[in-house]
Amino acid sequence: MWSGKRLKKWVEVQSPTTGRPFKVRAGYETGYLKPMDIKPGDVVEYSDAGWEEHTINGKKYIFTRQDSVICFADPTDTEGLQAHKSPEYD
């Protein structure tokens, strides 16, 4: 398991019929690992779709893809957080 997103890699191959080279995107195992931009404890806004809620040891967690994160929130901005923060996700 890795922490981040495995990106596909462009590979140049030769056409078997014409002999001319062209580029194709190879599988995830050949690409490089883009590290996560989000760290534990970050406060983020995420899209309405593409997330799952799970309860682990009595605590609720939301799982989503990094691509679904819209922006980072400022944890010192208490006025903005109060409107969005739910007590069940503290």
N, C-alpha and C positions, 0 to 999 in steps of 0.2 A: 504494500500500500504506500502511496506517496502523498505528500502534502502539496497540492497544487494541481495544475491542469497540464496533462500531457498533450502537446501540440503536434499536429501532423507536420511532416517534412516534405518539401519539394525535392523530387529526385528526377534527374535527367536520364531518360532511357532512349533506346534506339528502336524505331519502328521496324518490325520484322518484314513488312511489305515494301516500304519505300527506302528504308535505311537511314532516314533523316531523324535527328534527335528531337525529342520533345519532352516537356516536363509534366510529371504527374504527382499527385499528392499520395505519399505512402502512409502506411498505418501509424497509429499512435505510438507504437513501440520504437519507431525510428526517430521520432521528434524529440524536442527538448522539453524539459519540465519548467513551466512558468510558475514561479512561487505564488502563494496566496497573498493577496493584498490585504485581506481581512485578518486581524489577530484576535485572540480571545479577549473579551471585554470591550471590543468596539461596539458602538451603538450605530446601527444602520437602519435605513429605510429600504424596503424591498418590495417587489411587485406583488400584486394580488394573486397571481397564478404561479404554479410551480413550486410550492412549498408544502412541507408536511409537518404536522405537530406530533410529537412523541412524549410520553411521560416515562421518565427513567428515575427510579428510586424516589417516586413521589414528586419529582420536580419536572415542570413542563419545559420542553425545548422545541425550537422551530428549526427545521433543516431546509436549506435552500441552496441553489447553485450560486456561485460567486457572480455569474452573469446576471442573476436576478436582482442583485443589489443596485439600487438606484443612486444612493448617496450615503455619505457618512454624516451622522448627526453630531452636534457639539454637546457633550455631556454636561458642560457648564451652563448651557442655556436651559435653565429649569422651566422657564415659561413655555417654551416650545415642547419640551418633553412631557410636561404634565398633560397636554392635550392628547398625546399619542401613547403614553405609557400605561400599560395595564398592570394592576397589582399582581396578577397571577404569573407574570413573566419577569419578576424582579430577580 
